[in-house]
Amino acid sequence: MKPLLFVAALTLIYLAYCWVYPYTACGNCDGGRHFTADGQYWRKCGRCKGSGTKIRLGRKLLGGTRDL
Ligand SMILES: [Zn+2]
């Protein structure tokens, strides 16, 4: 297999995977919350708006993320 074809195949598989599994965990928080050191108080994560999820880059590239 030619290297370029191999990369194209991998990209296709990755994009298909992003289509089926569009979300990843938000790397900025723990389940959408930022806790104080004692874990008693928290605020919503600004990056994921408290959902704790993040839409994967590949899924954004595919578009149609408005309903996600
Ligand atoms: Zn977050």
N, CA, C, O and the ligand as a Tripos MOL2 file, in Angstrom:
@<TRIPOS>MOLECULE
protein
  273   271    69     0     0
PROTEIN
NO_CHARGES

@<TRIPOS>ATOM
      1 N           0.8460   -1.2120    0.0000 N.3       1 MET1
      2 CA          0.0000    0.0000    0.0000 C.3       1 MET1
      3 C           0.8750    1.2530    0.0000 C.2       1 MET1
      4 O           1.8650    1.3370    0.7260 O.2       1 MET1
      5 N           0.4980    2.2000   -0.8090 N.am      2 LYS2
      6 CA          1.2550    3.4520   -0.8530 C.3       2 LYS2
      7 C           1.0460    4.2300    0.4530 C.2       2 LYS2
      8 O          -0.0460    4.2100    1.0220 O.2       2 LYS2
      9 N           2.0820    4.9070    0.9180 N.am      3 PRO3
     10 CA          1.9640    5.6450    2.1930 C.3       3 PRO3
     11 C           0.8130    6.6480    2.1930 C.2       3 PRO3
     12 O           0.0970    6.7770    3.1860 O.2       3 PRO3
     13 N           0.6410    7.3480    1.0930 N.am      4 LEU4
     14 CA         -0.4140    8.3690    1.0280 C.3       4 LEU4
     15 C          -1.7990    7.7330    1.1490 C.2       4 LEU4
     16 O          -2.6960    8.2800    1.7900 O.2       4 LEU4
     17 N          -1.9480    6.5840    0.5270 N.am      5 LEU5
     18 CA         -3.2230    5.8630    0.5920 C.3       5 LEU5
     19 C          -3.4920    5.3820    2.0140 C.2       5 LEU5
     20 O          -4.6260    5.3800    2.4920 O.2       5 LEU5
     21 N          -2.4180    4.9790    2.6650 N.am      6 PHE6
     22 CA         -2.5180    4.5030    4.0450 C.3       6 PHE6
     23 C          -2.9880    5.6330    4.9590 C.2       6 PHE6
     24 O          -3.8670    5.4400    5.7990 O.2       6 PHE6
     25 N          -2.3960    6.8060    4.7840 N.am      7 VAL7
     26 CA         -2.7800    7.9770    5.5880 C.3       7 VAL7
     27 C          -4.2280    8.3520    5.3140 C.2       7 VAL7
     28 O          -4.9740    8.6820    6.2360 O.2       7 VAL7
     29 N          -4.6270    8.3020    4.0430 N.am      8 ALA8
     30 CA         -6.0020    8.6380    3.6720 C.3       8 ALA8
     31 C          -6.9830    7.6570    4.3070 C.2       8 ALA8
     32 O          -8.0540    8.0490    4.7690 O.2       8 ALA8
     33 N          -6.6080    6.3790    4.3250 N.am      9 ALA9
     34 CA         -7.4630    5.3660    4.9290 C.3       9 ALA9
     35 C          -7.5940    5.6050    6.4250 C.2       9 ALA9
     36 O          -8.6850    5.4970    6.9840 O.2       9 ALA9
     37 N          -6.4810    5.9300    7.0710 N.am     10 LEU10
     38 CA         -6.5020    6.2040    8.5090 C.3      10 LEU10
     39 C          -7.3780    7.4110    8.8250 C.2      10 LEU10
     40 O          -8.1380    7.4080    9.7930 O.2      10 LEU10
     41 N          -7.2570    8.4570    7.9790 N.am     11 THR11
     42 CA         -8.0620    9.6580    8.1710 C.3      11 THR11
     43 C          -9.5440    9.3410    8.0530 C.2      11 THR11
     44 O         -10.3580    9.8250    8.8390 O.2      11 THR11
     45 N          -9.8820    8.5340    7.0750 N.am     12 LEU12
     46 CA        -11.2780    8.1430    6.8770 C.3      12 LEU12
     47 C         -11.8110    7.3890    8.0880 C.2      12 LEU12
     48 O         -12.9290    7.6320    8.5440 O.2      12 LEU12
     49 N         -10.9980    6.4690    8.6030 N.am     13 ILE13
     50 CA        -11.4120    5.6940    9.7780 C.3      13 ILE13
     51 C         -11.5880    6.6250   10.9730 C.2      13 ILE13
     52 O         -12.5460    6.5030   11.7360 O.2      13 ILE13
     53 N         -10.6490    7.5570   11.1220 N.am     14 TYR14
     54 CA        -10.7320    8.5050   12.2310 C.3      14 TYR14
     55 C         -11.9870    9.3580   12.1320 C.2      14 TYR14
     56 O         -12.6800    9.5670   13.1280 O.2      14 TYR14
     57 N         -12.2810    9.8500   10.9350 N.am     15 LEU15
     58 CA        -13.4640   10.6950   10.7460 C.3      15 LEU15
     59 C         -14.7480    9.9140   10.9780 C.2      15 LEU15
     60 O         -15.7100   10.4370   11.5420 O.2      15 LEU15
     61 N         -14.7590    8.6560   10.5400 N.am     16 ALA16
     62 CA        -15.9320    7.8140   10.7790 C.3      16 ALA16
     63 C         -16.1380    7.6080   12.2710 C.2      16 ALA16
     64 O         -17.2670    7.6160   12.7620 O.2      16 ALA16
     65 N         -15.0390    7.4230   12.9820 N.am     17 TYR17
     66 CA        -15.0900    7.2460   14.4260 C.3      17 TYR17
     67 C         -15.5870    8.5160   15.1060 C.2      17 TYR17
     68 O         -16.3480    8.4560   16.0720 O.2      17 TYR17
     69 N         -15.1540    9.6600   14.5970 N.am     18 CYS18
     70 CA        -15.5910   10.9420   15.1500 C.3      18 CYS18
     71 C         -17.0760   11.1720   14.8870 C.2      18 CYS18
     72 O         -17.7560   11.8550   15.6530 O.2      18 CYS18
     73 N         -17.5660   10.5950   13.8010 N.am     19 TRP19
     74 CA        -18.9800   10.7530   13.4770 C.3      19 TRP19
     75 C         -19.8360    9.9340   14.4510 C.2      19 TRP19
     76 O         -20.8870   10.3860   14.9050 O.2      19 TRP19
     77 N         -19.3720    8.7400   14.7570 N.am     20 VAL20
     78 CA        -20.1290    7.8520   15.6460 C.3      20 VAL20
     79 C         -19.9590    8.2760   17.0990 C.2      20 VAL20
     80 O         -20.9130    8.2560   17.8760 O.2      20 VAL20
     81 N         -18.7400    8.6580   17.4580 N.am     21 TYR21
     82 CA        -18.4520    9.0890   18.8320 C.3      21 TYR21
     83 C         -17.9540   10.5280   18.8120 C.2      21 TYR21
     84 O         -16.7470   10.7680   18.8450 O.2      21 TYR21
     85 N         -18.8810   11.4910   18.7560 N.am     22 PRO22
     86 CA        -18.4800   12.8850   18.5840 C.3      22 PRO22
     87 C         -17.8900   13.5390   19.8300 C.2      22 PRO22
     88 O         -17.2470   14.5850   19.7390 O.2      22 PRO22
     89 N         -18.1050   12.9300   20.9820 N.am     23 TYR23
     90 CA        -17.6790   13.6040   22.2080 C.3      23 TYR23
     91 C         -16.4360   12.9830   22.8170 C.2      23 TYR23
     92 O         -16.1680   11.7910   22.6730 O.2      23 TYR23
     93 N         -15.6900   13.8350   23.5030 N.am     24 THR24
     94 CA        -14.5940   13.3940   24.3400 C.3      24 THR24
     95 C         -14.7400   14.1370   25.6660 C.2      24 THR24
     96 O         -15.4680   15.1260   25.7540 O.2      24 THR24
     97 N         -14.0530   13.6630   26.6810 N.am     25 ALA25
     98 CA        -14.1510   14.3360   27.9740 C.3      25 ALA25
     99 C         -13.4550   15.6850   27.9080 C.2      25 ALA25
    100 O         -12.3930   15.8190   27.3010 O.2      25 ALA25
    101 N         -14.0600   16.6720   28.5320 N.am     26 CYS26
    102 CA        -13.4530   17.9980   28.5730 C.3      26 CYS26
    103 C         -12.1810   17.9200   29.3970 C.2      26 CYS26
    104 O         -12.1950   17.4520   30.5360 O.2      26 CYS26
    105 N         -11.0840   18.3790   28.8170 N.am     27 GLY27
    106 CA         -9.8070   18.2900   29.5220 C.3      27 GLY27
    107 C          -9.5930   19.3970   30.5230 C.2      27 GLY27
    108 O          -8.5630   19.4460   31.1940 O.2      27 GLY27
    109 N         -10.5550   20.2790   30.6250 N.am     28 ASN28
    110 CA        -10.4110   21.4610   31.4640 C.3      28 ASN28
    111 C         -11.0900   21.3100   32.8200 C.2      28 ASN28
    112 O         -10.9310   22.1690   33.6870 O.2      28 ASN28
    113 N         -11.8320   20.2460   33.0150 N.am     29 CYS29
    114 CA        -12.6070   20.1290   34.2400 C.3      29 CYS29
    115 C         -12.8480   18.6650   34.5820 C.2      29 CYS29
    116 O         -12.4150   17.7670   33.8590 O.2      29 CYS29
    117 N         -13.5370   18.4370   35.6850 N.am     30 ASP30
    118 CA        -13.9060   17.0880   36.0930 C.3      30 ASP30
    119 C         -15.4140   16.9600   36.0030 C.2      30 ASP30
    120 O         -16.1250   17.3100   36.9450 O.2      30 ASP30
    121 N         -15.9010   16.4700   34.8950 N.am     31 GLY31
    122 CA        -17.3460   16.3000   34.7100 C.3      31 GLY31
    123 C         -18.1030   17.6020   34.6520 C.2      31 GLY31
    124 O         -19.2580   17.6640   35.0730 O.2      31 GLY31
    125 N         -17.4740   18.6520   34.1340 N.am     32 GLY32
    126 CA        -18.1700   19.9260   33.9780 C.3      32 GLY32
    127 C         -18.0620   20.8470   35.1690 C.2      32 GLY32
    128 O         -18.6230   21.9420   35.1610 O.2      32 GLY32
    129 N         -17.3370   20.4120   36.2070 N.am     33 ARG33
    130 CA        -17.2580   21.2270   37.4140 C.3      33 ARG33
    131 C         -15.8210   21.5040   37.8140 C.2      33 ARG33
    132 O         -14.9270   20.6710   37.6630 O.2      33 ARG33
    133 N         -15.6420   22.6990   38.3250 N.am     34 HIS34
    134 CA        -14.3660   23.0670   38.9230 C.3      34 HIS34
    135 C         -14.5730   23.1380   40.4240 C.2      34 HIS34
    136 O         -15.3400   23.9640   40.9190 O.2      34 HIS34
    137 N         -13.8870   22.2720   41.1380 N.am     35 PHE35
    138 CA        -14.0500   22.2400   42.5870 C.3      35 PHE35
    139 C         -12.9720   23.0650   43.2770 C.2      35 PHE35
    140 O         -11.8640   23.2310   42.7680 O.2      35 PHE35
    141 N         -13.3340   23.5790   44.4550 N.am     36 THR36
    142 CA        -12.3080   24.1840   45.2990 C.3      36 THR36
    143 C         -11.4620   23.0540   45.8820 C.2      36 THR36
    144 O         -11.7880   21.8770   45.7250 O.2      36 THR36
    145 N         -10.3840   23.4210   46.5470 N.am     37 ALA37
    146 CA         -9.4350   22.4160   47.0420 C.3      37 ALA37
    147 C         -10.0950   21.4190   47.9890 C.2      37 ALA37
    148 O          -9.7340   20.2430   48.0100 O.2      37 ALA37
    149 N         -11.0650   21.8930   48.7730 N.am     38 ASP38
    150 CA        -11.7200   20.9770   49.7120 C.3      38 ASP38
    151 C         -12.8550   20.2000   49.0620 C.2      38 ASP38
    152 O         -13.4430   19.3220   49.6930 O.2      38 ASP38
    153 N         -13.1690   20.5100   47.8190 N.am     39 GLY39
    154 CA        -14.1950   19.7640   47.0970 C.3      39 GLY39
    155 C         -15.6170   20.0810   47.5120 C.2      39 GLY39
    156 O         -16.5530   19.3730   47.1400 O.2      39 GLY39
    157 N         -15.7800   21.1370   48.2790 N.am     40 GLN40
    158 CA        -17.1000   21.4580   48.8080 C.3      40 GLN40
    159 C         -17.8550   22.4120   47.8860 C.2      40 GLN40
    160 O         -19.0810   22.3560   47.7870 O.2      40 GLN40
    161 N         -17.1180   23.2770   47.2220 N.am     41 TYR41
    162 CA        -17.7530   24.2530   46.3470 C.3      41 TYR41
    163 C         -17.2630   24.0480   44.9310 C.2      41 TYR41
    164 O         -16.1510   23.5750   44.6970 O.2      41 TYR41
    165 N         -18.1110   24.4110   43.9970 N.am     42 TRP42
    166 CA        -17.6890   24.2960   42.6050 C.3      42 TRP42
    167 C         -18.4030   25.3240   41.7520 C.2      42 TRP42
    168 O         -19.3840   25.9420   42.1660 O.2      42 TRP42
    169 N         -17.9000   25.4800   40.5930 N.am     43 ARG43
    170 CA        -18.5490   26.3130   39.5850 C.3      43 ARG43
    171 C         -18.5420   25.5390   38.2800 C.2      43 ARG43
    172 O         -17.7780   24.5930   38.0900 O.2      43 ARG43
    173 N         -19.4170   25.9710   37.3920 N.am     44 LYS44
    174 CA        -19.4790   25.3070   36.0930 C.3      44 LYS44
    175 C         -18.2310   25.6210   35.2850 C.2      44 LYS44
    176 O         -17.6780   26.7180   35.3720 O.2      44 LYS44
    177 N         -17.8060   24.6650   34.5150 N.am     45 CYS45
    178 CA        -16.6690   24.8690   33.6260 C.3      45 CYS45
    179 C         -17.0990   25.7750   32.4790 C.2      45 CYS45
    180 O         -18.1370   25.5510   31.8580 O.2      45 CYS45
    181 N         -16.3060   26.7870   32.2040 N.am     46 GLY46
    182 CA        -16.6570   27.7270   31.1470 C.3      46 GLY46
    183 C         -16.4370   27.1760   29.7620 C.2      46 GLY46
    184 O         -17.1110   27.5740   28.8110 O.2      46 GLY46
    185 N         -15.4960   26.2600   29.6430 N.am     47 ARG47
    186 CA        -15.1340   25.7680   28.3170 C.3      47 ARG47
    187 C         -16.2000   24.8340   27.7510 C.2      47 ARG47
    188 O         -16.5270   24.8970   26.5660 O.2      47 ARG47
    189 N         -16.7430   23.9600   28.6160 N.am     48 CYS48
    190 CA        -17.7510   23.0140   28.1340 C.3      48 CYS48
    191 C         -19.1410   23.4020   28.6310 C.2      48 CYS48
    192 O         -20.1050   22.6650   28.4220 O.2      48 CYS48
    193 N         -19.2450   24.5400   29.2790 N.am     49 LYS49
    194 CA        -20.5060   25.0480   29.8090 C.3      49 LYS49
    195 C         -21.1560   24.0670   30.7770 C.2      49 LYS49
    196 O         -22.3800   23.9340   30.8190 O.2      49 LYS49
    197 N         -20.3240   23.3860   31.5500 N.am     50 GLY50
    198 CA        -20.8300   22.5130   32.6020 C.3      50 GLY50
    199 C         -21.2550   21.1400   32.1400 C.2      50 GLY50
    200 O         -21.7450   20.3490   32.9450 O.2      50 GLY50
    201 N         -21.0820   20.8320   30.8700 N.am     51 SER51
    202 CA        -21.5250   19.5290   30.3730 C.3      51 SER51
    203 C         -20.4710   18.4440   30.6210 C.2      51 SER51
    204 O         -20.7950   17.2580   30.6840 O.2      51 SER51
    205 N         -19.2130   18.8580   30.7600 N.am     52 GLY52
    206 CA        -18.1440   17.8840   30.9630 C.3      52 GLY52
    207 C         -17.7150   17.1860   29.6930 C.2      52 GLY52
    208 O         -16.8550   16.3060   29.7140 O.2      52 GLY52
    209 N         -18.3210   17.5830   28.5850 N.am     53 THR53
    210 CA        -17.9810   16.9500   27.3140 C.3      53 THR53
    211 C         -17.4120   17.9850   26.3480 C.2      53 THR53
    212 O         -17.6080   19.1910   26.4990 O.2      53 THR53
    213 N         -16.7260   17.4840   25.3870 N.am     54 LYS54
    214 CA        -16.1420   18.3350   24.3650 C.3      54 LYS54
    215 C         -16.3500   17.6450   23.0300 C.2      54 LYS54
    216 O         -16.1720   16.4330   22.9120 O.2      54 LYS54
    217 N         -16.7280   18.4260   22.0260 N.am     55 ILE55
    218 CA        -16.8840   17.8360   20.6930 C.3      55 ILE55
    219 C         -15.5050   17.6650   20.0830 C.2      55 ILE55
    220 O         -14.6810   18.5790   20.1050 O.2      55 ILE55
    221 N         -15.2710   16.4860   19.5430 N.am     56 ARG56
    222 CA        -13.9430   16.1930   19.0080 C.3      56 ARG56
    223 C         -13.6710   17.0070   17.7470 C.2      56 ARG56
    224 O         -14.5720   17.3730   16.9920 O.2      56 ARG56
    225 N         -12.3780   17.2690   17.5620 N.am     57 LEU57
    226 CA        -11.9560   18.0940   16.4280 C.3      57 LEU57
    227 C         -12.4220   17.5070   15.1000 C.2      57 LEU57
    228 O         -12.8720   18.2360   14.2170 O.2      57 LEU57
    229 N         -12.3120   16.1960   14.9640 N.am     58 GLY58
    230 CA        -12.7070   15.5360   13.7190 C.3      58 GLY58
    231 C         -14.1860   15.7100   13.4250 C.2      58 GLY58
    232 O         -14.5950   15.8270   12.2700 O.2      58 GLY58
    233 N         -14.9850   15.7250   14.4890 N.am     59 ARG59
    234 CA        -16.4280   15.8960   14.3150 C.3      59 ARG59
    235 C         -16.7540   17.3220   13.9000 C.2      59 ARG59
    236 O         -17.6880   17.5560   13.1340 O.2      59 ARG59
    237 N         -15.9800   18.2710   14.4090 N.am     60 LYS60
    238 CA        -16.1730   19.6670   14.0170 C.3      60 LYS60
    239 C         -15.8580   19.8460   12.5430 C.2      60 LYS60
    240 O         -16.5350   20.5920   11.8350 O.2      60 LYS60
    241 N         -14.8230   19.1530   12.0900 N.am     61 LEU61
    242 CA        -14.4350   19.2490   10.6880 C.3      61 LEU61
    243 C         -15.5320   18.7110    9.7810 C.2      61 LEU61
    244 O         -15.7200   19.1930    8.6640 O.2      61 LEU61
    245 N         -16.2540   17.7080   10.2680 N.am     62 LEU62
    246 CA        -17.3260   17.1180    9.4690 C.3      62 LEU62
    247 C         -18.5450   18.0240    9.4150 C.2      62 LEU62
    248 O         -19.3970   17.8720    8.5390 O.2      62 LEU62
    249 N         -18.6320   18.9640   10.3490 N.am     63 GLY63
    250 CA        -19.7330   19.9050   10.3560 C.3      63 GLY63
    251 C         -20.9850   19.3140   10.9900 C.2      63 GLY63
    252 O         -20.9880   18.1800   11.4700 O.2      63 GLY63
    253 N         -22.0540   20.1190   10.9770 N.am     64 GLY64
    254 CA        -23.3350   19.6650   11.5080 C.3      64 GLY64
    255 C         -23.3030   19.4440   13.0050 C.2      64 GLY64
    256 O         -23.9960   18.5660   13.5190 O.2      64 GLY64
    257 N         -22.5020   20.2360   13.7150 N.am     65 THR65
    258 CA        -22.3860   20.0500   15.1580 C.3      65 THR65
    259 C         -23.3840   20.9260   15.9210 C.2      65 THR65
    260 O         -23.3850   20.9340   17.1520 O.2      65 THR65
    261 N         -24.2140   21.6460   15.2130 N.am     66 ARG66
    262 CA        -25.1250   22.5670   15.8850 C.3      66 ARG66
    263 C         -26.1250   21.8130   16.7820 C.2      66 ARG66
    264 O         -26.5320   22.3130   17.8300 O.2      66 ARG66
    265 N         -26.5080   20.6050   16.3510 N.am     67 ASP67
    266 CA        -27.5020   19.8460   17.1200 C.3      67 ASP67
    267 C         -26.8640   18.9760   18.1960 C.2      67 ASP67
    268 O         -27.5770   18.2690   18.9080 O.2      67 ASP67
    269 N         -25.5490   19.0080   18.3320 N.am     68 LEU68
    270 CA        -24.8770   18.1820   19.3290 C.3      68 LEU68
    271 C         -24.8120   18.9030   20.6710 C.2      68 LEU68
    272 O         -24.2780   18.3610   21.6380 O.2      68 LEU68
    273 ZN        -15.1180   21.4890   31.0130 Zn       69 ZN69
@<TRIPOS>BOND
     1     1     2 1
     2     2     3 1
     3     3     4 2
     4     3     5 am
     5     5     6 1
     6     6     7 1
     7     7     8 2
     8     7     9 am
     9     9    10 1
    10    10    11 1
    11    11    12 2
    12    11    13 am
    13    13    14 1
    14    14    15 1
    15    15    16 2
    16    15    17 am
    17    17    18 1
    18    18    19 1
    19    19    20 2
    20    19    21 am
    21    21    22 1
    22    22    23 1
    23    23    24 2
    24    23    25 am
    25    25    26 1
    26    26    27 1
    27    27    28 2
    28    27    29 am
    29    29    30 1
    30    30    31 1
    31    31    32 2
    32    31    33 am
    33    33    34 1
    34    34    35 1
    35    35    36 2
    36    35    37 am
    37    37    38 1
    38    38    39 1
    39    39    40 2
    40    39    41 am
    41    41    42 1
    42    42    43 1
    43    43    44 2
    44    43    45 am
    45    45    46 1
    46    46    47 1
    47    47    48 2
    48    47    49 am
    49    49    50 1
    50    50    51 1
    51    51    52 2
    52    51    53 am
    53    53    54 1
    54    54    55 1
    55    55    56 2
    56    55    57 am
    57    57    58 1
    58    58    59 1
    59    59    60 2
    60    59    61 am
    61    61    62 1
    62    62    63 1
    63    63    64 2
    64    63    65 am
    65    65    66 1
    66    66    67 1
    67    67    68 2
    68    67    69 am
    69    69    70 1
    70    70    71 1
    71    71    72 2
    72    71    73 am
    73    73    74 1
    74    74    75 1
    75    75    76 2
    76    75    77 am
    77    77    78 1
    78    78    79 1
    79    79    80 2
    80    79    81 am
    81    81    82 1
    82    82    83 1
    83    83    84 2
    84    83    85 am
    85    85    86 1
    86    86    87 1
    87    87    88 2
    88    87    89 am
    89    89    90 1
    90    90    91 1
    91    91    92 2
    92    91    93 am
    93    93    94 1
    94    94    95 1
    95    95    96 2
    96    95    97 am
    97    97    98 1
    98    98    99 1
    99    99   100 2
   100    99   101 am
   101   101   102 1
   102   102   103 1
   103   103   104 2
   104   103   105 am
   105   105   106 1
   106   106   107 1
   107   107   108 2
   108   107   109 am
   109   109   110 1
   110   110   111 1
   111   111   112 2
   112   111   113 am
   113   113   114 1
   114   114   115 1
   115   115   116 2
   116   115   117 am
   117   117   118 1
   118   118   119 1
   119   119   120 2
   120   119   121 am
   121   121   122 1
   122   122   123 1
   123   123   124 2
   124   123   125 am
   125   125   126 1
   126   126   127 1
   127   127   128 2
   128   127   129 am
   129   129   130 1
   130   130   131 1
   131   131   132 2
   132   131   133 am
   133   133   134 1
   134   134   135 1
   135   135   136 2
   136   135   137 am
   137   137   138 1
   138   138   139 1
   139   139   140 2
   140   139   141 am
   141   141   142 1
   142   142   143 1
   143   143   144 2
   144   143   145 am
   145   145   146 1
   146   146   147 1
   147   147   148 2
   148   147   149 am
   149   149   150 1
   150   150   151 1
   151   151   152 2
   152   151   153 am
   153   153   154 1
   154   154   155 1
   155   155   156 2
   156   155   157 am
   157   157   158 1
   158   158   159 1
   159   159   160 2
   160   159   161 am
   161   161   162 1
   162   162   163 1
   163   163   164 2
   164   163   165 am
   165   165   166 1
   166   166   167 1
   167   167   168 2
   168   167   169 am
   169   169   170 1
   170   170   171 1
   171   171   172 2
   172   171   173 am
   173   173   174 1
   174   174   175 1
   175   175   176 2
   176   175   177 am
   177   177   178 1
   178   178   179 1
   179   179   180 2
   180   179   181 am
   181   181   182 1
   182   182   183 1
   183   183   184 2
   184   183   185 am
   185   185   186 1
   186   186   187 1
   187   187   188 2
   188   187   189 am
   189   189   190 1
   190   190   191 1
   191   191   192 2
   192   191   193 am
   193   193   194 1
   194   194   195 1
   195   195   196 2
   196   195   197 am
   197   197   198 1
   198   198   199 1
   199   199   200 2
   200   199   201 am
   201   201   202 1
   202   202   203 1
   203   203   204 2
   204   203   205 am
   205   205   206 1
   206   206   207 1
   207   207   208 2
   208   207   209 am
   209   209   210 1
   210   210   211 1
   211   211   212 2
   212   211   213 am
   213   213   214 1
   214   214   215 1
   215   215   216 2
   216   215   217 am
   217   217   218 1
   218   218   219 1
   219   219   220 2
   220   219   221 am
   221   221   222 1
   222   222   223 1
   223   223   224 2
   224   223   225 am
   225   225   226 1
   226   226   227 1
   227   227   228 2
   228   227   229 am
   229   229   230 1
   230   230   231 1
   231   231   232 2
   232   231   233 am
   233   233   234 1
   234   234   235 1
   235   235   236 2
   236   235   237 am
   237   237   238 1
   238   238   239 1
   239   239   240 2
   240   239   241 am
   241   241   242 1
   242   242   243 1
   243   243   244 2
   244   243   245 am
   245   245   246 1
   246   246   247 1
   247   247   248 2
   248   247   249 am
   249   249   250 1
   250   250   251 1
   251   251   252 2
   252   251   253 am
   253   253   254 1
   254   254   255 1
   255   255   256 2
   256   255   257 am
   257   257   258 1
   258   258   259 1
   259   259   260 2
   260   259   261 am
   261   261   262 1
   262   262   263 1
   263   263   264 2
   264   263   265 am
   265   265   266 1
   266   266   267 1
   267   267   268 2
   268   267   269 am
   269   269   270 1
   270   270   271 1
   271   271   272 2
@<TRIPOS>SUBSTRUCTURE
     1 MET1         2 RESIDUE 1 A MET
     2 LYS2         6 RESIDUE 1 A LYS
     3 PRO3        10 RESIDUE 1 A PRO
     4 LEU4        14 RESIDUE 1 A LEU
     5 LEU5        18 RESIDUE 1 A LEU
     6 PHE6        22 RESIDUE 1 A PHE
     7 VAL7        26 RESIDUE 1 A VAL
     8 ALA8        30 RESIDUE 1 A ALA
     9 ALA9        34 RESIDUE 1 A ALA
    10 LEU10       38 RESIDUE 1 A LEU
    11 THR11       42 RESIDUE 1 A THR
    12 LEU12       46 RESIDUE 1 A LEU
    13 ILE13       50 RESIDUE 1 A ILE
    14 TYR14       54 RESIDUE 1 A TYR
    15 LEU15       58 RESIDUE 1 A LEU
    16 ALA16       62 RESIDUE 1 A ALA
    17 TYR17       66 RESIDUE 1 A TYR
    18 CYS18       70 RESIDUE 1 A CYS
    19 TRP19       74 RESIDUE 1 A TRP
    20 VAL20       78 RESIDUE 1 A VAL
    21 TYR21       82 RESIDUE 1 A TYR
    22 PRO22       86 RESIDUE 1 A PRO
    23 TYR23       90 RESIDUE 1 A TYR
    24 THR24       94 RESIDUE 1 A THR
    25 ALA25       98 RESIDUE 1 A ALA
    26 CYS26      102 RESIDUE 1 A CYS
    27 GLY27      106 RESIDUE 1 A GLY
    28 ASN28      110 RESIDUE 1 A ASN
    29 CYS29      114 RESIDUE 1 A CYS
    30 ASP30      118 RESIDUE 1 A ASP
    31 GLY31      122 RESIDUE 1 A GLY
    32 GLY32      126 RESIDUE 1 A GLY
    33 ARG33      130 RESIDUE 1 A ARG
    34 HIS34      134 RESIDUE 1 A HIS
    35 PHE35      138 RESIDUE 1 A PHE
    36 THR36      142 RESIDUE 1 A THR
    37 ALA37      146 RESIDUE 1 A ALA
    38 ASP38      150 RESIDUE 1 A ASP
    39 GLY39      154 RESIDUE 1 A GLY
    40 GLN40      158 RESIDUE 1 A GLN
    41 TYR41      162 RESIDUE 1 A TYR
    42 TRP42      166 RESIDUE 1 A TRP
    43 ARG43      170 RESIDUE 1 A ARG
    44 LYS44      174 RESIDUE 1 A LYS
    45 CYS45      178 RESIDUE 1 A CYS
    46 GLY46      182 RESIDUE 1 A GLY
    47 ARG47      186 RESIDUE 1 A ARG
    48 CYS48      190 RESIDUE 1 A CYS
    49 LYS49      194 RESIDUE 1 A LYS
    50 GLY50      198 RESIDUE 1 A GLY
    51 SER51      202 RESIDUE 1 A SER
    52 GLY52      206 RESIDUE 1 A GLY
    53 THR53      210 RESIDUE 1 A THR
    54 LYS54      214 RESIDUE 1 A LYS
    55 ILE55      218 RESIDUE 1 A ILE
    56 ARG56      222 RESIDUE 1 A ARG
    57 LEU57      226 RESIDUE 1 A LEU
    58 GLY58      230 RESIDUE 1 A GLY
    59 ARG59      234 RESIDUE 1 A ARG
    60 LYS60      238 RESIDUE 1 A LYS
    61 LEU61      242 RESIDUE 1 A LEU
    62 LEU62      246 RESIDUE 1 A LEU
    63 GLY63      250 RESIDUE 1 A GLY
    64 GLY64      254 RESIDUE 1 A GLY
    65 THR65      258 RESIDUE 1 A THR
    66 ARG66      262 RESIDUE 1 A ARG
    67 ASP67      266 RESIDUE 1 A ASP
    68 LEU68      270 RESIDUE 1 A LEU
    69 ZN69       273 GROUP 0 **** ****
